[in-house]
Amino acid sequence: MVRYILKRLVQFIPSLILITFLGFLLNDYAPVDPAELLAMRTRESGKPLTARQHDNILREQRHKLGLDLPMFYFSINANYECDTLERIPNRSERETLKKLNEEYRNWPAVAKYYLSVKEAISFTSEFSDKLQIALSWVNPADNYITYPDSVSTSTYHSYHPYFFFHYHPEFLPHLKYTNEKYVQLLGIHDEKLIKQQLQDISDLVNKLPSNYRSFYSKGVDTSFSALTHSASIPYPTISFHTDNRYHRWLFGNGDGMLGAIRGDFGTSYQSGQKVGKIIASHIGFTLLFSLGGIFLAYLISIPLGVYAAVKKNSWFDRVSSVVLFLLYSMPSFWLATLLLMCFANPDTLYWFETSGIKPAQGYPVDANIFEKFLISLPYIVLPLICFTYSSLAFLSRTLRVSVLENIKQDYITTARAKGLPQNKVVWRHAFRNSLLPLITVLANVFPYAIGGSVILETVFTLPGMGFETYRAILGQDYPVIMAMLTLTAVLTIIGLLVQDILYAIADPRISYNRKK
Amino acid sequence: MATWQHITLWRRLKRNRFAMAAMVFLCVLTTLALLAPFIANHKPLYAVYKGQTFYPAFTAKIKYTVTDPVTKQTEDIDIEEADWKQMKLESALWPLIPYSPGRSDLMNADYVAPGKDQLFRTADGKTEPMPARFKHLLGTGVRGDDTLAGLIHGVRISLSVGIFSMLIASFLGILLGALAGYFGDSGLRTSRAGLWGMYVALIPAWFYAFYVRSAALSNALNSSILYFALQLILSLLIFVAIVWLIMVLFRYSIGRIDFFKTQVAIPIDTWVTRTIETIISIPGIILIIAIAAITQKLLGVIIVVIGLTSWTGIARLIRAEMLRIRELDYIVAAQAAGLKRVAIIFRHALPNAIQPALVSMVFGVASAILIESGLSFLGAFQVNDVTWGSMLAEGRNNFSAWWLVVFPGLAVFLTVTSLNLLGEALRDEMDVKGN
C-alpha cells in the first residue's frame, strides 16, 4: 500500500510541473503586462513621465518580479528569434518586435530597426525638450535672449545649438508630432502601415525649411528597408537557462521569497500580502461550506437513498426520485438567485441576508462563539442550501441504484433466510456494500472546494477561496492564481489517493499490492 | 450505420415517454437555434415601403436608396439600423417575435413586466398603448430589450457551446481511449529506432506545425472558427507528416544497427492515462475563466477549452470497453485473418465500444451548457450576443425584474433536464452501469 502511494506521488510530479507551467503560460499571455499594472498602481499620480523614465520604471519592476528572465529551464525557439526578448521592458514593443520577427525572420535586422526607431524617438524628444526651454528664453517681441540668472553659462552654452532655430515656435509642434509618430511606430507590425507612417514622417519633415531638417535622419527608413529582404529558413533551436522564472517560483529567489516548494507562493500583486496569508484567511469559509454542505448531504441522502431503494416503487420512492432528478439538473447559480430573490429581498420575504458572512459592523465584542453563530445564521443558510443540494441529489440517486443492485444479490436472500431482522439486512449488508460510490464523492470534495465554489461564492459574495480566485483572475493577480492552480492539483491527487485507500478499506477485495 | 442493435435501442427508447418528451424538446430547441434570426428579429420578413419590396430579415446588403413616388425625394435606408416599426410600411410580414435581442426599445425601457402596459410609438410620432402584435411577451430589460428574443437567440449560443465542445471532446476521447484500450502498453510495437525517432520528432514537428504557424493560427482564430479549424487541421497534418518522416528516416538509418532493430512497445496506455490524470487535476472552471480573461470574448476559445478539458470521461469509458472487447473472439479472429489494425479498431471494435460513451456525451453537452451559462452569468466572458447567463445576471442585479431571473434560468434548467433525461434513458436502455 505504502509503495503504491509513493508510486502514485512520483507519477504525479510531471503532471504538477505541467499544470504550473500552464499557469506561467497564462501569466505570459495576460491582457495587461503585470509589470505595467504594478507600475501603474505604485506610480505617484499627477506626475507625467517621459518615455525613458517609464521604461526605466518598467525595467525595474520587471526585474523585481523576475519577468526579465526566461520562463523555463529550456526554451525551444526559432533560429531567427531573439532569446532575450524578455529584457525589453515595454510589452507592446515586445509584441511588435516578435511579430515583425515572425514576419521577416531576421532578428539582427529587426533589432537594428528597433534601435533606430528608439534613437529617433529619444533624439526628437530631447530636441523638442531643449528647444522648448531655449524658446522660453527668447523674448518673442525682439528675438532677444533673456535667460534666467539661475542658468549657468555652461548650461547656456550646451543649449546654444538650439538657438540656431530661433525664432520659429511653429517648429516645436512639428517636432513633437514627429516624435509621436515615431512612438506609434513601435506599436505597428504591419508592413503597409509602417510604410505609411514613415511616409507621413518624411512628409512632415519636408514641410520644414531645409536647414531645420538636421534632426531627421534616414536611419529608420534604411533599417526598415533592410528588413524586408532577408527571410531565412526556420529551424528550431534549444537553449537552456539555469536561472529562470520557474526555478525562482519553485525554489525561491534568494531574496525574501522561499519558493513554492517550501509553501511560499510569493506576494499578491493586488494587495501586497503574502499569498499564503490570503489563502489562510479565506480557506476556512470555503471548507466550512464545502464540508458542511457535503456533511449535510450525507446526513440526508443516506437514509433517503436507502429507504427509497428498500421501498422500491412506493409513492415515496417515486416522488423522491422525481424531485431528486429535478434537483440534480438544477443549475446552482439559478437556484441561488431564486433563493435570494424569494427569501433575501426586501420586496418579498427578507428572512436572510444577501451577501457576506457577518454583519458589516462585525460581531459584538463580548459575543461567544454560539452567539456569533446565531448572528451569522441568516448569512449562512442560503449558501449552505446551495452547497448541499447538488451533492445531495447525486448521492441519494447513486446510493439508491447501488443499494438496489445489492439487494438483488444472493447474500441478501441468505441473510433474510437465516432470519436476520430487516434493519440489519439493509444496514449491515446491503448498505455497507453500496459504499463505493459515496467514497468517490468524498474524494472529490477537496479539489472541488476551490474551482466548484467560484460561482456560488461570487453569487453570495462569500469571502472564500472561490471568490478570491475569481477576483485574482479579474485583477490578473498571478501569484494567487498560480497558488490556487497548484493547490487544486495537489488536493486532487490527495483526493484520488484517499479514494483508493477508502476503496481498499470498504471492499477488502481491492488490493494494490498485486504483482503483475 | 443502422445496425440491428441501434434499431432495437431506438424502439426501446420510444417506449420511454420522458425520454421522448425530452427528445421532442431538444428538437424544438435545435430548430429554434437554426431559425432564430427568422423567428425573433426586429426586421420584418417582408415589407413594402414606398412601392419598393424588401426582405429585410434575409438581406445581407445594408444600404438601400428609396425614391418617393409622389414627392420624388430620395431616402437612404439602413436595413440593419432602420426602425422598421415606425416606418409607414404599405404591407409587412413580421417574424413571430418582432424583436432582436439586445436592441433597445426606449419606449419600454427600464424593466417592463410581462403583463404590464407597454407603449408604442407610431409612424406619426404618436404614443399609443402597445398593439398586441408587438407586445413584449416576456417583458423587457433595462434598455427595453425583449426578453423572449434574448431567450430564443440564447439557444444558439448554449447549444453551439454544448454541441461543438462535446464534438471536440468526443473526437479526442474516442480516439485516445480506443488507442489506449486496444493497444495497452504492449500492443503497439515498433523498432527501437522508430520509437526514438518519434521522441526526437516531437520537437521539430511541434515547431513546424504550430510554432512557425502561430501567427497564421492566431489570425485565423480572429477571423472565423471554421477557418481556424481548417488551419488547425493543416497544422495537425504537418505534425503527423513530420513525425512519420523522421520515424522513417530513423528506421532506415540507425535502424540497421542491431540494438535499434529490436522491437519495443510504445507505452500508449501510460501516456493516455497520465494525460487524463493531469487534466482532471486542473480546475476546469478556473482555467476557463483565466483563459476567457485573456482572450476577452471569443466564444470559440471557450468551446475549445471546454472540449479540451472534458474528454477524459469519454476516453476512460472507451478505454475500459476496448480492454474488454479486444479479448473477444471476433477480434481475435479478425487479427488472425490478418486485417489491418486500423480496420479492426475503427470498423470492428469501436462500434461496439461507443455506446457507453454516448451516454457520457449527452451528459457532457448538459454540463458544457451549465459551464457556459454559469460563466456568462458571472460575467467571466462577455460575448457580444445576449446569452441566458447574461440575462440572468441582469435579473440578479434587479430582483424586481423577476422575469429576467425566472425565464432564462428556466431555459437552462429545462435544457439540462431534458439532456439528463435523455442520457438516463439511454443508459437504462443500454444497461450500462452508472459512472
Contacts between the chains, C-beta under 8 A, distances in Angstrom:
chain1	res1	chain2	res2	distance
A	11	B	274	7.0
A	11	B	277	7.7
A	12	B	277	7.4
A	12	B	281	7.9
A	14	B	274	7.1
A	14	B	278	7.7
A	15	B	274	6.9
A	15	B	277	5.8
A	15	B	278	3.9
A	15	B	281	6.1
A	16	B	281	8.0
A	18	B	278	5.5
A	19	B	278	6.7
A	19	B	281	6.4
A	19	B	282	5.7
A	22	B	282	7.1
A	22	B	287	7.6
A	26	B	290	5.1
A	26	B	291	7.1
A	26	B	294	6.7
A	29	B	294	5.1
A	30	B	293	7.9
A	30	B	294	6.2
A	31	B	293	7.0
A	31	B	294	6.0
A	31	B	296	7.1
A	76	B	203	6.1
A	76	B	206	7.8
A	76	B	207	6.5
A	76	B	211	7.3
A	78	B	207	7.2
A	78	B	211	6.6
A	78	B	212	6.6
A	99	B	215	6.9
A	102	B	214	7.4
A	102	B	215	4.9
A	103	B	215	7.5
A	234	B	207	7.8
A	234	B	208	7.7
A	234	B	212	5.3
A	235	B	204	7.8
A	235	B	207	7.8
A	236	B	203	5.9
A	236	B	204	5.8
A	236	B	207	4.0
A	236	B	211	7.4
A	238	B	203	7.5
A	325	B	417	7.8
A	325	B	420	7.3
A	325	B	421	7.8
A	325	B	424	7.8
A	326	B	417	6.8
A	328	B	420	6.8
A	329	B	366	7.5
A	329	B	413	6.4
A	329	B	416	4.6
A	329	B	417	4.1
A	329	B	420	4.9
A	330	B	413	6.1
A	331	B	370	5.7
A	331	B	373	6.6
A	331	B	374	6.7
A	331	B	409	6.7
A	331	B	412	5.1
A	331	B	413	6.2
A	331	B	416	6.7
A	332	B	374	7.7
A	333	B	373	7.8
A	333	B	374	5.4
A	333	B	377	5.0
A	333	B	378	7.9
A	333	B	389	7.9
A	333	B	392	7.2
A	334	B	392	6.8
A	334	B	405	8.0
A	334	B	409	3.6
A	334	B	412	6.3
A	334	B	413	6.3
A	337	B	392	6.4
A	337	B	395	7.0
A	337	B	396	5.0
A	337	B	405	5.4
A	337	B	409	6.8
A	338	B	405	6.5
A	338	B	406	7.7
A	338	B	409	6.8
A	340	B	396	7.5
A	340	B	399	7.3
A	341	B	395	7.9
A	341	B	399	4.7
A	341	B	402	6.5
A	341	B	405	5.4
A	345	B	399	4.9
A	347	B	399	6.8
A	347	B	400	6.3
A	348	B	399	7.9
A	398	B	434	6.8
A	398	B	435	7.0
A	401	B	434	6.0
A	437	B	435	6.8
A	440	B	435	7.3
A	447	B	281	7.1
A	447	B	283	7.1
A	450	B	283	6.1
A	450	B	286	7.1
A	451	B	283	3.3
A	451	B	284	6.5
A	451	B	285	4.7
A	451	B	286	5.2
A	452	B	285	7.1
A	454	B	285	5.4
A	454	B	286	6.9
A	454	B	289	7.0
A	454	B	378	7.5
A	455	B	285	7.5
A	455	B	374	5.0
A	455	B	377	7.2
A	455	B	378	6.1
A	458	B	378	5.7
A	459	B	396	7.4
A	469	B	286	5.9
A	470	B	289	6.7
A	470	B	378	7.2
A	470	B	380	7.7
A	473	B	286	7.2
A	473	B	289	5.1
A	473	B	290	5.1
A	473	B	293	5.4
A	473	B	380	7.9
A	474	B	293	6.6
A	476	B	293	7.5
A	481	B	286	7.4
A	481	B	290	6.4
A	484	B	283	7.3
A	484	B	286	6.3
A	485	B	282	7.3
A	485	B	283	6.8
A	485	B	286	6.8
A	485	B	287	8.0
A	488	B	281	7.0
A	488	B	282	7.6
A	488	B	283	4.3
A	488	B	286	7.1
A	489	B	281	4.2
A	489	B	282	6.9
A	492	B	280	6.5
A	492	B	281	3.8
A	493	B	281	6.2
A	496	B	277	7.8
